[in-house]
Amino acid sequence: MARQNGFLDRLSEMAGMQDEPIPGQPLVEIGSYRRVLIENHSGVIEYADTAISVKVKFGTVCVLGSNLKFLRMTKQQLIICGCIDCVRLVRR
């Protein structure tokens, strides 16, 4: 899988698309301090009202704050809402 990810990164760079998301790769979008969207996730690791950890292909996305909850949760997409203090990526 690492070889494929490296290939896709090089291909998007050569095509001048390094700022565009690669289809199938995780995408994290922060909407002010109240909402975080995570696409193409691999499941929830930790869930509490102060911390939510979500597994993605290259590590873990940790959302810290208060009154955190899932607004929407599907196989491809998670929307976390609440008072968000920090979004952290922990790479493998």
Phi and psi restraints in degrees (range 20) as a CNS / XPLOR table:
assign (resid 1 and name C) (resid 2 and name N)
       (resid 2 and name CA) (resid 2 and name C) 1.0 -63.0 20.0 2
assign (resid 2 and name N) (resid 2 and name CA)
       (resid 2 and name C) (resid 3 and name N) 1.0 -38.0 20.0 2
assign (resid 2 and name C) (resid 3 and name N)
       (resid 3 and name CA) (resid 3 and name C) 1.0 -64.4 20.0 2
assign (resid 3 and name N) (resid 3 and name CA)
       (resid 3 and name C) (resid 4 and name N) 1.0 -40.0 20.0 2
assign (resid 3 and name C) (resid 4 and name N)
       (resid 4 and name CA) (resid 4 and name C) 1.0 -66.0 20.0 2
assign (resid 4 and name N) (resid 4 and name CA)
       (resid 4 and name C) (resid 5 and name N) 1.0 -43.9 20.0 2
assign (resid 4 and name C) (resid 5 and name N)
       (resid 5 and name CA) (resid 5 and name C) 1.0 -61.2 20.0 2
assign (resid 5 and name N) (resid 5 and name CA)
       (resid 5 and name C) (resid 6 and name N) 1.0 -42.5 20.0 2
assign (resid 5 and name C) (resid 6 and name N)
       (resid 6 and name CA) (resid 6 and name C) 1.0 -62.7 20.0 2
assign (resid 6 and name N) (resid 6 and name CA)
       (resid 6 and name C) (resid 7 and name N) 1.0 -40.6 20.0 2
assign (resid 6 and name C) (resid 7 and name N)
       (resid 7 and name CA) (resid 7 and name C) 1.0 -62.8 20.0 2
assign (resid 7 and name N) (resid 7 and name CA)
       (resid 7 and name C) (resid 8 and name N) 1.0 -46.7 20.0 2
assign (resid 7 and name C) (resid 8 and name N)
       (resid 8 and name CA) (resid 8 and name C) 1.0 -63.6 20.0 2
assign (resid 8 and name N) (resid 8 and name CA)
       (resid 8 and name C) (resid 9 and name N) 1.0 -38.3 20.0 2
assign (resid 8 and name C) (resid 9 and name N)
       (resid 9 and name CA) (resid 9 and name C) 1.0 -62.9 20.0 2
assign (resid 9 and name N) (resid 9 and name CA)
       (resid 9 and name C) (resid 10 and name N) 1.0 -46.4 20.0 2
assign (resid 9 and name C) (resid 10 and name N)
       (resid 10 and name CA) (resid 10 and name C) 1.0 -64.8 20.0 2
assign (resid 10 and name N) (resid 10 and name CA)
       (resid 10 and name C) (resid 11 and name N) 1.0 -40.9 20.0 2
assign (resid 10 and name C) (resid 11 and name N)
       (resid 11 and name CA) (resid 11 and name C) 1.0 -63.6 20.0 2
assign (resid 11 and name N) (resid 11 and name CA)
       (resid 11 and name C) (resid 12 and name N) 1.0 -44.1 20.0 2
assign (resid 11 and name C) (resid 12 and name N)
       (resid 12 and name CA) (resid 12 and name C) 1.0 -67.7 20.0 2
assign (resid 12 and name N) (resid 12 and name CA)
       (resid 12 and name C) (resid 13 and name N) 1.0 -34.0 20.0 2
assign (resid 12 and name C) (resid 13 and name N)
       (resid 13 and name CA) (resid 13 and name C) 1.0 -66.9 20.0 2
assign (resid 13 and name N) (resid 13 and name CA)
       (resid 13 and name C) (resid 14 and name N) 1.0 -43.9 20.0 2
assign (resid 13 and name C) (resid 14 and name N)
       (resid 14 and name CA) (resid 14 and name C) 1.0 -64.8 20.0 2
assign (resid 14 and name N) (resid 14 and name CA)
       (resid 14 and name C) (resid 15 and name N) 1.0 -32.5 20.0 2
assign (resid 14 and name C) (resid 15 and name N)
       (resid 15 and name CA) (resid 15 and name C) 1.0 -83.9 20.0 2
assign (resid 15 and name N) (resid 15 and name CA)
       (resid 15 and name C) (resid 16 and name N) 1.0 0.4 20.0 2
assign (resid 15 and name C) (resid 16 and name N)
       (resid 16 and name CA) (resid 16 and name C) 1.0 73.2 20.0 2
assign (resid 16 and name N) (resid 16 and name CA)
       (resid 16 and name C) (resid 17 and name N) 1.0 26.9 20.0 2
assign (resid 16 and name C) (resid 17 and name N)
       (resid 17 and name CA) (resid 17 and name C) 1.0 -115.9 20.0 2
assign (resid 17 and name N) (resid 17 and name CA)
       (resid 17 and name C) (resid 18 and name N) 1.0 27.7 20.0 2
assign (resid 17 and name C) (resid 18 and name N)
       (resid 18 and name CA) (resid 18 and name C) 1.0 -65.2 20.0 2
assign (resid 18 and name N) (resid 18 and name CA)
       (resid 18 and name C) (resid 19 and name N) 1.0 -19.4 20.0 2
assign (resid 18 and name C) (resid 19 and name N)
       (resid 19 and name CA) (resid 19 and name C) 1.0 -89.5 20.0 2
assign (resid 19 and name N) (resid 19 and name CA)
       (resid 19 and name C) (resid 20 and name N) 1.0 -7.3 20.0 2
assign (resid 19 and name C) (resid 20 and name N)
       (resid 20 and name CA) (resid 20 and name C) 1.0 -91.4 20.0 2
assign (resid 20 and name N) (resid 20 and name CA)
       (resid 20 and name C) (resid 21 and name N) 1.0 141.5 20.0 2
assign (resid 20 and name C) (resid 21 and name N)
       (resid 21 and name CA) (resid 21 and name C) 1.0 -67.3 20.0 2
assign (resid 21 and name N) (resid 21 and name CA)
       (resid 21 and name C) (resid 22 and name N) 1.0 141.9 20.0 2
assign (resid 21 and name C) (resid 22 and name N)
       (resid 22 and name CA) (resid 22 and name C) 1.0 -86.6 20.0 2
assign (resid 22 and name N) (resid 22 and name CA)
       (resid 22 and name C) (resid 23 and name N) 1.0 130.3 20.0 2
assign (resid 22 and name C) (resid 23 and name N)
       (resid 23 and name CA) (resid 23 and name C) 1.0 -54.4 20.0 2
assign (resid 23 and name N) (resid 23 and name CA)
       (resid 23 and name C) (resid 24 and name N) 1.0 135.6 20.0 2
assign (resid 23 and name C) (resid 24 and name N)
       (resid 24 and name CA) (resid 24 and name C) 1.0 88.0 20.0 2
assign (resid 24 and name N) (resid 24 and name CA)
       (resid 24 and name C) (resid 25 and name N) 1.0 -14.3 20.0 2
assign (resid 24 and name C) (resid 25 and name N)
       (resid 25 and name CA) (resid 25 and name C) 1.0 -86.3 20.0 2
assign (resid 25 and name N) (resid 25 and name CA)
       (resid 25 and name C) (resid 26 and name N) 1.0 149.3 20.0 2
assign (resid 25 and name C) (resid 26 and name N)
       (resid 26 and name CA) (resid 26 and name C) 1.0 -60.5 20.0 2
assign (resid 26 and name N) (resid 26 and name CA)
       (resid 26 and name C) (resid 27 and name N) 1.0 145.2 20.0 2
assign (resid 26 and name C) (resid 27 and name N)
       (resid 27 and name CA) (resid 27 and name C) 1.0 -134.4 20.0 2
assign (resid 27 and name N) (resid 27 and name CA)
       (resid 27 and name C) (resid 28 and name N) 1.0 128.2 20.0 2
assign (resid 27 and name C) (resid 28 and name N)
       (resid 28 and name CA) (resid 28 and name C) 1.0 -116.9 20.0 2
assign (resid 28 and name N) (resid 28 and name CA)
       (resid 28 and name C) (resid 29 and name N) 1.0 125.5 20.0 2
assign (resid 28 and name C) (resid 29 and name N)
       (resid 29 and name CA) (resid 29 and name C) 1.0 -124.9 20.0 2
assign (resid 29 and name N) (resid 29 and name CA)
       (resid 29 and name C) (resid 30 and name N) 1.0 126.5 20.0 2
assign (resid 29 and name C) (resid 30 and name N)
       (resid 30 and name CA) (resid 30 and name C) 1.0 -103.9 20.0 2
assign (resid 30 and name N) (resid 30 and name CA)
       (resid 30 and name C) (resid 31 and name N) 1.0 122.6 20.0 2
assign (resid 30 and name C) (resid 31 and name N)
       (resid 31 and name CA) (resid 31 and name C) 1.0 -108.2 20.0 2
assign (resid 31 and name N) (resid 31 and name CA)
       (resid 31 and name C) (resid 32 and name N) 1.0 93.7 20.0 2
assign (resid 31 and name C) (resid 32 and name N)
       (resid 32 and name CA) (resid 32 and name C) 1.0 55.5 20.0 2
assign (resid 32 and name N) (resid 32 and name CA)
       (resid 32 and name C) (resid 33 and name N) 1.0 -147.0 20.0 2
assign (resid 32 and name C) (resid 33 and name N)
       (resid 33 and name CA) (resid 33 and name C) 1.0 -101.6 20.0 2
assign (resid 33 and name N) (resid 33 and name CA)
       (resid 33 and name C) (resid 34 and name N) 1.0 12.6 20.0 2
assign (resid 33 and name C) (resid 34 and name N)
       (resid 34 and name CA) (resid 34 and name C) 1.0 -114.2 20.0 2
assign (resid 34 and name N) (resid 34 and name CA)
       (resid 34 and name C) (resid 35 and name N) 1.0 -11.5 20.0 2
assign (resid 34 and name C) (resid 35 and name N)
       (resid 35 and name CA) (resid 35 and name C) 1.0 -151.2 20.0 2
assign (resid 35 and name N) (resid 35 and name CA)
       (resid 35 and name C) (resid 36 and name N) 1.0 138.4 20.0 2
assign (resid 35 and name C) (resid 36 and name N)
       (resid 36 and name CA) (resid 36 and name C) 1.0 -131.5 20.0 2
assign (resid 36 and name N) (resid 36 and name CA)
       (resid 36 and name C) (resid 37 and name N) 1.0 130.3 20.0 2
assign (resid 36 and name C) (resid 37 and name N)
       (resid 37 and name CA) (resid 37 and name C) 1.0 -108.3 20.0 2
assign (resid 37 and name N) (resid 37 and name CA)
       (resid 37 and name C) (resid 38 and name N) 1.0 129.6 20.0 2
assign (resid 37 and name C) (resid 38 and name N)
       (resid 38 and name CA) (resid 38 and name C) 1.0 -124.0 20.0 2
assign (resid 38 and name N) (resid 38 and name CA)
       (resid 38 and name C) (resid 39 and name N) 1.0 118.9 20.0 2
assign (resid 38 and name C) (resid 39 and name N)
       (resid 39 and name CA) (resid 39 and name C) 1.0 -107.8 20.0 2
assign (resid 39 and name N) (resid 39 and name CA)
       (resid 39 and name C) (resid 40 and name N) 1.0 151.0 20.0 2
assign (resid 39 and name C) (resid 40 and name N)
       (resid 40 and name CA) (resid 40 and name C) 1.0 59.9 20.0 2
assign (resid 40 and name N) (resid 40 and name CA)
       (resid 40 and name C) (resid 41 and name N) 1.0 48.0 20.0 2
assign (resid 40 and name C) (resid 41 and name N)
       (resid 41 and name CA) (resid 41 and name C) 1.0 -87.1 20.0 2
assign (resid 41 and name N) (resid 41 and name CA)
       (resid 41 and name C) (resid 42 and name N) 1.0 170.9 20.0 2
assign (resid 41 and name C) (resid 42 and name N)
       (resid 42 and name CA) (resid 42 and name C) 1.0 -117.1 20.0 2
assign (resid 42 and name N) (resid 42 and name CA)
       (resid 42 and name C) (resid 43 and name N) 1.0 12.6 20.0 2
assign (resid 42 and name C) (resid 43 and name N)
       (resid 43 and name CA) (resid 43 and name C) 1.0 123.9 20.0 2
assign (resid 43 and name N) (resid 43 and name CA)
       (resid 43 and name C) (resid 44 and name N) 1.0 166.0 20.0 2
assign (resid 43 and name C) (resid 44 and name N)
       (resid 44 and name CA) (resid 44 and name C) 1.0 -93.0 20.0 2
assign (resid 44 and name N) (resid 44 and name CA)
       (resid 44 and name C) (resid 45 and name N) 1.0 131.5 20.0 2
assign (resid 44 and name C) (resid 45 and name N)
       (resid 45 and name CA) (resid 45 and name C) 1.0 -96.6 20.0 2
assign (resid 45 and name N) (resid 45 and name CA)
       (resid 45 and name C) (resid 46 and name N) 1.0 -43.3 20.0 2
assign (resid 45 and name C) (resid 46 and name N)
       (resid 46 and name CA) (resid 46 and name C) 1.0 -137.7 20.0 2
assign (resid 46 and name N) (resid 46 and name CA)
       (resid 46 and name C) (resid 47 and name N) 1.0 139.8 20.0 2
assign (resid 46 and name C) (resid 47 and name N)
       (resid 47 and name CA) (resid 47 and name C) 1.0 -140.3 20.0 2
assign (resid 47 and name N) (resid 47 and name CA)
       (resid 47 and name C) (resid 48 and name N) 1.0 120.1 20.0 2
assign (resid 47 and name C) (resid 48 and name N)
       (resid 48 and name CA) (resid 48 and name C) 1.0 -150.3 20.0 2
assign (resid 48 and name N) (resid 48 and name CA)
       (resid 48 and name C) (resid 49 and name N) 1.0 169.1 20.0 2
assign (resid 48 and name C) (resid 49 and name N)
       (resid 49 and name CA) (resid 49 and name C) 1.0 -75.9 20.0 2
assign (resid 49 and name N) (resid 49 and name CA)
       (resid 49 and name C) (resid 50 and name N) 1.0 -5.9 20.0 2
assign (resid 49 and name C) (resid 50 and name N)
       (resid 50 and name CA) (resid 50 and name C) 1.0 -114.2 20.0 2
assign (resid 50 and name N) (resid 50 and name CA)
       (resid 50 and name C) (resid 51 and name N) 1.0 -12.2 20.0 2
assign (resid 50 and name C) (resid 51 and name N)
       (resid 51 and name CA) (resid 51 and name C) 1.0 -154.9 20.0 2
assign (resid 51 and name N) (resid 51 and name CA)
       (resid 51 and name C) (resid 52 and name N) 1.0 133.2 20.0 2
assign (resid 51 and name C) (resid 52 and name N)
       (resid 52 and name CA) (resid 52 and name C) 1.0 -130.4 20.0 2
assign (resid 52 and name N) (resid 52 and name CA)
       (resid 52 and name C) (resid 53 and name N) 1.0 126.6 20.0 2
assign (resid 52 and name C) (resid 53 and name N)
       (resid 53 and name CA) (resid 53 and name C) 1.0 -114.6 20.0 2
assign (resid 53 and name N) (resid 53 and name CA)
       (resid 53 and name C) (resid 54 and name N) 1.0 132.0 20.0 2
assign (resid 53 and name C) (resid 54 and name N)
       (resid 54 and name CA) (resid 54 and name C) 1.0 -125.5 20.0 2
assign (resid 54 and name N) (resid 54 and name CA)
       (resid 54 and name C) (resid 55 and name N) 1.0 130.8 20.0 2
assign (resid 54 and name C) (resid 55 and name N)
       (resid 55 and name CA) (resid 55 and name C) 1.0 -80.8 20.0 2
assign (resid 55 and name N) (resid 55 and name CA)
       (resid 55 and name C) (resid 56 and name N) 1.0 133.2 20.0 2
assign (resid 55 and name C) (resid 56 and name N)
       (resid 56 and name CA) (resid 56 and name C) 1.0 -127.9 20.0 2
assign (resid 56 and name N) (resid 56 and name CA)
       (resid 56 and name C) (resid 57 and name N) 1.0 172.0 20.0 2
assign (resid 56 and name C) (resid 57 and name N)
       (resid 57 and name CA) (resid 57 and name C) 1.0 -56.6 20.0 2
assign (resid 57 and name N) (resid 57 and name CA)
       (resid 57 and name C) (resid 58 and name N) 1.0 -35.3 20.0 2
assign (resid 57 and name C) (resid 58 and name N)
       (resid 58 and name CA) (resid 58 and name C) 1.0 -107.2 20.0 2
assign (resid 58 and name N) (resid 58 and name CA)
       (resid 58 and name C) (resid 59 and name N) 1.0 12.8 20.0 2
assign (resid 58 and name C) (resid 59 and name N)
       (resid 59 and name CA) (resid 59 and name C) 1.0 153.9 20.0 2
assign (resid 59 and name N) (resid 59 and name CA)
       (resid 59 and name C) (resid 60 and name N) 1.0 -138.6 20.0 2
assign (resid 59 and name C) (resid 60 and name N)
       (resid 60 and name CA) (resid 60 and name C) 1.0 -134.6 20.0 2
assign (resid 60 and name N) (resid 60 and name CA)
       (resid 60 and name C) (resid 61 and name N) 1.0 135.8 20.0 2
assign (resid 60 and name C) (resid 61 and name N)
       (resid 61 and name CA) (resid 61 and name C) 1.0 -101.0 20.0 2
assign (resid 61 and name N) (resid 61 and name CA)
       (resid 61 and name C) (resid 62 and name N) 1.0 122.0 20.0 2
assign (resid 61 and name C) (resid 62 and name N)
       (resid 62 and name CA) (resid 62 and name C) 1.0 -110.5 20.0 2
assign (resid 62 and name N) (resid 62 and name CA)
       (resid 62 and name C) (resid 63 and name N) 1.0 125.0 20.0 2
assign (resid 62 and name C) (resid 63 and name N)
       (resid 63 and name CA) (resid 63 and name C) 1.0 -110.8 20.0 2
assign (resid 63 and name N) (resid 63 and name CA)
       (resid 63 and name C) (resid 64 and name N) 1.0 123.4 20.0 2
assign (resid 63 and name C) (resid 64 and name N)
       (resid 64 and name CA) (resid 64 and name C) 1.0 -117.2 20.0 2
assign (resid 64 and name N) (resid 64 and name CA)
       (resid 64 and name C) (resid 65 and name N) 1.0 143.4 20.0 2
assign (resid 64 and name C) (resid 65 and name N)
       (resid 65 and name CA) (resid 65 and name C) 1.0 169.2 20.0 2
assign (resid 65 and name N) (resid 65 and name CA)
       (resid 65 and name C) (resid 66 and name N) 1.0 -147.2 20.0 2
assign (resid 65 and name C) (resid 66 and name N)
       (resid 66 and name CA) (resid 66 and name C) 1.0 -137.2 20.0 2
assign (resid 66 and name N) (resid 66 and name CA)
       (resid 66 and name C) (resid 67 and name N) 1.0 153.7 20.0 2
assign (resid 66 and name C) (resid 67 and name N)
       (resid 67 and name CA) (resid 67 and name C) 1.0 53.4 20.0 2
assign (resid 67 and name N) (resid 67 and name CA)
       (resid 67 and name C) (resid 68 and name N) 1.0 37.8 20.0 2
assign (resid 67 and name C) (resid 68 and name N)
       (resid 68 and name CA) (resid 68 and name C) 1.0 -76.3 20.0 2
assign (resid 68 and name N) (resid 68 and name CA)
       (resid 68 and name C) (resid 69 and name N) 1.0 138.9 20.0 2
assign (resid 68 and name C) (resid 69 and name N)
       (resid 69 and name CA) (resid 69 and name C) 1.0 -155.4 20.0 2
assign (resid 69 and name N) (resid 69 and name CA)
       (resid 69 and name C) (resid 70 and name N) 1.0 165.4 20.0 2
assign (resid 69 and name C) (resid 70 and name N)
       (resid 70 and name CA) (resid 70 and name C) 1.0 -87.3 20.0 2
assign (resid 70 and name N) (resid 70 and name CA)
       (resid 70 and name C) (resid 71 and name N) 1.0 124.9 20.0 2
assign (resid 70 and name C) (resid 71 and name N)
       (resid 71 and name CA) (resid 71 and name C) 1.0 -84.2 20.0 2
assign (resid 71 and name N) (resid 71 and name CA)
       (resid 71 and name C) (resid 72 and name N) 1.0 -39.2 20.0 2
assign (resid 71 and name C) (resid 72 and name N)
       (resid 72 and name CA) (resid 72 and name C) 1.0 -147.9 20.0 2
assign (resid 72 and name N) (resid 72 and name CA)
       (resid 72 and name C) (resid 73 and name N) 1.0 142.4 20.0 2
assign (resid 72 and name C) (resid 73 and name N)
       (resid 73 and name CA) (resid 73 and name C) 1.0 -144.3 20.0 2
assign (resid 73 and name N) (resid 73 and name CA)
       (resid 73 and name C) (resid 74 and name N) 1.0 113.2 20.0 2
assign (resid 73 and name C) (resid 74 and name N)
       (resid 74 and name CA) (resid 74 and name C) 1.0 -126.7 20.0 2
assign (resid 74 and name N) (resid 74 and name CA)
       (resid 74 and name C) (resid 75 and name N) 1.0 -179.9 20.0 2
assign (resid 74 and name C) (resid 75 and name N)
       (resid 75 and name CA) (resid 75 and name C) 1.0 -62.9 20.0 2
assign (resid 75 and name N) (resid 75 and name CA)
       (resid 75 and name C) (resid 76 and name N) 1.0 -31.8 20.0 2
assign (resid 75 and name C) (resid 76 and name N)
       (resid 76 and name CA) (resid 76 and name C) 1.0 -99.7 20.0 2
assign (resid 76 and name N) (resid 76 and name CA)
       (resid 76 and name C) (resid 77 and name N) 1.0 -22.9 20.0 2
assign (resid 76 and name C) (resid 77 and name N)
       (resid 77 and name CA) (resid 77 and name C) 1.0 -139.1 20.0 2
assign (resid 77 and name N) (resid 77 and name CA)
       (resid 77 and name C) (resid 78 and name N) 1.0 138.5 20.0 2
assign (resid 77 and name C) (resid 78 and name N)
       (resid 78 and name CA) (resid 78 and name C) 1.0 -125.3 20.0 2
assign (resid 78 and name N) (resid 78 and name CA)
       (resid 78 and name C) (resid 79 and name N) 1.0 135.9 20.0 2
assign (resid 78 and name C) (resid 79 and name N)
       (resid 79 and name CA) (resid 79 and name C) 1.0 -121.5 20.0 2
assign (resid 79 and name N) (resid 79 and name CA)
       (resid 79 and name C) (resid 80 and name N) 1.0 119.7 20.0 2
assign (resid 79 and name C) (resid 80 and name N)
       (resid 80 and name CA) (resid 80 and name C) 1.0 -106.4 20.0 2
assign (resid 80 and name N) (resid 80 and name CA)
       (resid 80 and name C) (resid 81 and name N) 1.0 131.5 20.0 2
assign (resid 80 and name C) (resid 81 and name N)
       (resid 81 and name CA) (resid 81 and name C) 1.0 -128.0 20.0 2
assign (resid 81 and name N) (resid 81 and name CA)
       (resid 81 and name C) (resid 82 and name N) 1.0 162.2 20.0 2
assign (resid 81 and name C) (resid 82 and name N)
       (resid 82 and name CA) (resid 82 and name C) 1.0 143.2 20.0 2
assign (resid 82 and name N) (resid 82 and name CA)
       (resid 82 and name C) (resid 83 and name N) 1.0 -162.5 20.0 2
assign (resid 82 and name C) (resid 83 and name N)
       (resid 83 and name CA) (resid 83 and name C) 1.0 -94.4 20.0 2
assign (resid 83 and name N) (resid 83 and name CA)
       (resid 83 and name C) (resid 84 and name N) 1.0 102.6 20.0 2
assign (resid 83 and name C) (resid 84 and name N)
       (resid 84 and name CA) (resid 84 and name C) 1.0 -93.4 20.0 2
assign (resid 84 and name N) (resid 84 and name CA)
       (resid 84 and name C) (resid 85 and name N) 1.0 124.1 20.0 2
assign (resid 84 and name C) (resid 85 and name N)
       (resid 85 and name CA) (resid 85 and name C) 1.0 -97.5 20.0 2
assign (resid 85 and name N) (resid 85 and name CA)
       (resid 85 and name C) (resid 86 and name N) 1.0 -33.8 20.0 2
assign (resid 85 and name C) (resid 86 and name N)
       (resid 86 and name CA) (resid 86 and name C) 1.0 -155.8 20.0 2
assign (resid 86 and name N) (resid 86 and name CA)
       (resid 86 and name C) (resid 87 and name N) 1.0 139.4 20.0 2
assign (resid 86 and name C) (resid 87 and name N)
       (resid 87 and name CA) (resid 87 and name C) 1.0 -123.3 20.0 2
assign (resid 87 and name N) (resid 87 and name CA)
       (resid 87 and name C) (resid 88 and name N) 1.0 121.4 20.0 2
assign (resid 87 and name C) (resid 88 and name N)
       (resid 88 and name CA) (resid 88 and name C) 1.0 -125.9 20.0 2
assign (resid 88 and name N) (resid 88 and name CA)
       (resid 88 and name C) (resid 89 and name N) 1.0 138.5 20.0 2
assign (resid 88 and name C) (resid 89 and name N)
       (resid 89 and name CA) (resid 89 and name C) 1.0 -105.2 20.0 2
assign (resid 89 and name N) (resid 89 and name CA)
       (resid 89 and name C) (resid 90 and name N) 1.0 123.3 20.0 2
assign (resid 89 and name C) (resid 90 and name N)
       (resid 90 and name CA) (resid 90 and name C) 1.0 -109.3 20.0 2
assign (resid 90 and name N) (resid 90 and name CA)
       (resid 90 and name C) (resid 91 and name N) 1.0 107.7 20.0 2
assign (resid 90 and name C) (resid 91 and name N)
       (resid 91 and name CA) (resid 91 and name C) 1.0 -79.3 20.0 2
assign (resid 91 and name N) (resid 91 and name CA)
       (resid 91 and name C) (resid 92 and name N) 1.0 151.4 20.0 2
